[in-house]
Amino acid sequence: MKYTKTTMVRRSFIRQQWATVPTKLGSVSGCEYTKGYKYKGDNRGFSSKVTGPSFRAGLRGVVYWTKSAYDLFPETGWTQVYNAKTGKFVAKRKASTKKIDFTTKTRFDGKTRAVHGQIEATDPFCPKTGVKRAGIGVYYDARLARNGDFYVSGKYRQAPDSEMYLYGYTSATKHSTKAVHQSRMKSLLCLSQPMCELGTIGNNGGY
């Protein structure tokens, strides 16, 4: 098998229809909307679609096997806040994509490519730095091959739910699909950096 391009997708999403800021975090988070408010979730399970499913923060990186250029598509979804009692809409914002990145680490040879990806996306209603920061975090390194071999390793904050896939394209529309990593949220407390141990990403084989 010789692919024309390989696409790598990482997404973090909130499985529930609604989510609230944990009481432990509410008073110390410094976020605008905590007690008395709820956040709209993505209301879905794992999805291997290349694009389409709702998510909080995502990164799509594309490696081409016939040219040295590569593409990256960093995205965040709308964070929507509602009054927990009345259900009335309060506010919405998108998290910044400035710290979502995908890059190649080795020179183009048409056979293998090492890549690095990272996602840091802070709740747009919360402080962006310091101990009170809250958000999604992941970084990974991967070795991809045109024949379908791969190796991936990395670390991630264990909230919310997350998924990673590889797609090997033989034409503009036909591709293979490999689920590299899927994880259910440990606790929303993990959105606060000190609260949870980082999870590990590790997989290899073929896609």
Secondary structure, 3 states (H helix, E strand, C coil): CCCCEEEEEEEEECCCCEECCCHHHHCCCCCCCCCCEEEECCCCCCCCCCCCCCCCEEEEEEEECCCCCEEEEEEECEEEEEECCCCCEEEEEECCCCCEEEEECCCCCCCEEEEEEEEEEECCCCCCCCCCCEEEEEEEEEEEECCCEEEEEEEECCCCEEEEEEEEECCCCCEEEEEEEEECCCCHHHHEHHHCCCEEEEEEEEC
